[in-house]
Amino acid sequence: MSVPVPLQGPDVLHDAHRVAAARRLLVEVPGPAAYDRLSGLAARLLGADHAKVTIFTDQDTVVGGYGLPPGVVGGPALLTGQLSARVVRDGRVLVVADARADDRVADLPAVTSGEVVSYLGAPLVSASGRVVGALAVYDPTPRAWHDDDAALLEHLAASVVAELELSAARSAIGASLARLDVALEASEVGIWEHDRRTGVVSWDERCAAVHGLEGAQEFTDVDRMLAERIHPDDHAAVRQAMAEAFAGSGEYVVECRALHADGGIRWTVSRGRVVRDVRGEAVRVLGTVVDVTDTREQSARRMAAVQRAAAVAEVAAELASATAPSQLAEIALRGARVLGASSSALAAFDGDGTLRLHLGQRLADAAAAAAAEADVAVDLTDRGVVVELDDELPTQYAARHGERFLFPDLDAAVARFPRMAEVGPVLGVRAMAALPLRVEGRLLGSFVVVWDTEHAFAATDAELLDALTAQIATSVSRMRSRAERAAAEAELMAANRRLQLLAEAGQVLSGSLDITEQLDRLADLVVPALADWCWIVVTEEQGRLQEVAWAHRDPGRREDVAAYVRAMVPGMSDEHAARVVTRTGRPLVVPELDPERIARSLPDPADQETLLRLGPRSALIVPLVARGHVIGALGTANGAERGPHTPEELETAVEVGRRAGLALQSARLYAQQRDLAEVLQHSMLTAPPRPPGSEIVVRYRPASEGAEIGGDWYDAFVEAGGHTVLAIGDVVGHDRHAAAMMGQLRGLLRGIAYAGDPSPAEALTRLDRAAVGLDLGAMATAVVARLERRPGEPALLRWSSAGHPPPVVVDPDGGVRLLDPGHADLLLGVDPGRPRTDCTAVLPAGSTVLLHTDGLVERRDRDLDAGTAELLAVLRDTAGLPLEELCDRVLARLFLPDAEDDVALLAVRVL
């Protein structure tokens, strides 16, 4: 690749030398096809919608493009020209991820119009080192460009320049050949004459010198002259040209080789004209001869250079489209065939350091034939042959140590690498080159070219091989980067999926205290993320296994799994994976589930058949562990299509089992604690009475935390005077001390309210004084109400509150209201001398009164007012329900499984 020549002064675009270099290439552009192809290649490789090739003389001209509007090619670049001009001025790649946020280009018309948002441009550097234009790709949307993208575009830019230089070179060669023809016609380097009447051929001194002789010469024997002075292969051409001159137009032109006395050979071109007498008969031929040996060699060198440039450009374009290392050797061979090579090979390192050899077709055929003859199996697939890193052959040595080898014959190769004496004849190698693939100091492998004849390497041969090797190395680096990026992305996506599964499993296992529901949802998560189908079993208190959940990726086969699990649990032997895992506490991986193992695990043939209908080929079973104890197992299975479980899936399944075990243990502990709390609490709370004309329902729900019982309480009884007393309260605190205090306060209140027939306010005052006098040291809220019934009158509710949430009344018509007195009396235990007040409310038949503790409406994420509003809304929706169902609905809507406070409810309905 040419290096841009630095220019002095700010106006780089109008530098005369740069403009001349660009104009030289522009005038030789044969048409847009080649540049459209290269633009399209750049767009496809980089995933862009638009690409263009622009040449800058004294104005910019688009010579090819992809995704451009009609009429752009052949004219100026319009809006995007300023971006290309910047690439030409800077002489380096311009990378713009989001032009709208890039101060360098944000104000350009192409950006402000929205035509260009992301842009990647590479300079076109001519053979003279001048920047003559730009190759660019761009899109109307932002994107992140990678270093490989910029490197790829630079290589494609080099291919564009190669096309331009090739066109110019071809034009120059054509002009040179035309000038050569004119010079040959006009220059009498040597003069000769053939007299047909005498048969004498005369050469002047210059003509004789061309043929390696001194002084003028005469030949009377034309045949002898041809035999001694003209190469035998050219005799027929000389005779034919002379015959055609005499018989036809009289013009004689022939190119032939002159034999010198010292054994040398020189190429000559002879031109002549037939001279006729007055009768029109040919009497002699006068002609000239010129030595064109040097001209031919120069033309050959130029043509070889053009062919090499064309070969490199063609190979570069094809390599850019290659997708696998196995394609590279055969593509590069097309360039090496300019040197007469017969086949090639490519050795490239994998990410783990393995060296894989990819053979060209002729070498692959020879290797396969040799292997068949030796009865040896050889894998020549696209993955390549793994090569030992033993430095015994040029291929490995060049790949490992970065040294280049050019062996003109097999003897030279054997002298350096003795094993070539064994390998060379088998593969038909007579000459070879082994060149290291190196990118930015990193060795990526080696490129090997072989000849089936001996081959002397000229300096130009080495240059061509180096150029091809550089192109291959870039392609190998690109493929490796792409493969590494794809592998990293796949691994990241798999890891994210596993993390997502664990996160969702955590949400499922923490979203409910119903363990059966949790494990059902967990099974649906495991399938198909980790397996085709799965089952979950848990141990009972007696140690027996019990099926609890199962799932299949095909919902239509879920019942098949259910049938197997129901048969598995009672029918499994001690060798069944579920028993092994729950016994050992270690996961069990079964890569191949064979019939013998199934028979040992399930002795009953019917159970075996139930399993085989699911088509399992591999299995993975992990324990459900909690605090060091195995309390169940999670089993997964895959069919033949999915294959065995991976180590990552095993690791994820173990973590799922651990989390499921902890959730199962927590649910069991919660259930035990809840049962204990309810039993203790209910032992202290009596059942409600059944007074005539009313219905009373009570509910109590303990908090979710621990086995502590709390200070929430309710009470209902008929006093001596026949009225029904209703009470609800909440002792400050949430532990067994609060529960004990609750029991004392409740007992005192029952005695005070029953014996003395006080009003609710008087009952609370006496209770407050008694608690202080007895030194209970308690603080509590409470509501005491008395339901008074008199013949012929609606029921009257008389009530008083000690800092407690007010009662709620549901009227017969469904209306809901708070019995809020507008003032708040103090809590019990604060100031026994403070007077308390009674409030009253008329309750027509069908009315419902609800007393509750604050745990129903107040939570950490919701204040008291919001909770009370939600309670009123629930009561409006449930007003017409039976009282038992109404209480249950209220608790279902307002009491959460993770509540931090107990809840007591007391509801009375006037009949």
Disulfide bonds with the S-S distance in Angstrom:
none
